[in-house]
């Protein structure tokens, strides 16, 4: 599960789907240095201020039609978001709701996710169902709604 794919480096939580990617993430963080602010003790250990997520969001139907160039560049694990492309969003929304219930996220926690080309509204509904409000949406250079920002409470 997600909890098994987490590591802490310089006070930052890092998570990824494979040990190889997690190791690479930790290597880059070490090379670039940590950007963690000093903990003033006002929040519990493990508190999440910011969560960035670029989940797999391609549907099963889209996977069948996917260009070979994309398929050979990225592993399926990084692309396929389940039958409707929303599996990771549902899991993420549930996890943030759990963090909030355990006082490890609050209304100031920000969740930023990348969205598939036509998924922004559906992603918003997934997060709203667990009481997480959308605060803004941003388009990519082609005008596609690509980035969604939510608050933790």
GICORNOR-V843247 format. One record per helix or strand. SS is the DSSP state (@ for helix, = for strand). FROM is the first residue (numbers start at 0). LEN is the number of residues. If there is no record, write none. Layout:
BEGIN
ss={SS SS}
from={FROM FROM}
len={LEN LEN}
END
This chain:
BEGIN
ss={@ = = @ = = @ @ @ = @ = @ = =}
from={1 5 11 18 49 57 59 67 75 79 86 109 119 133 144}
len={4 4 4 14 4 1 6 6 4 1 15 5 10 6 7}
END
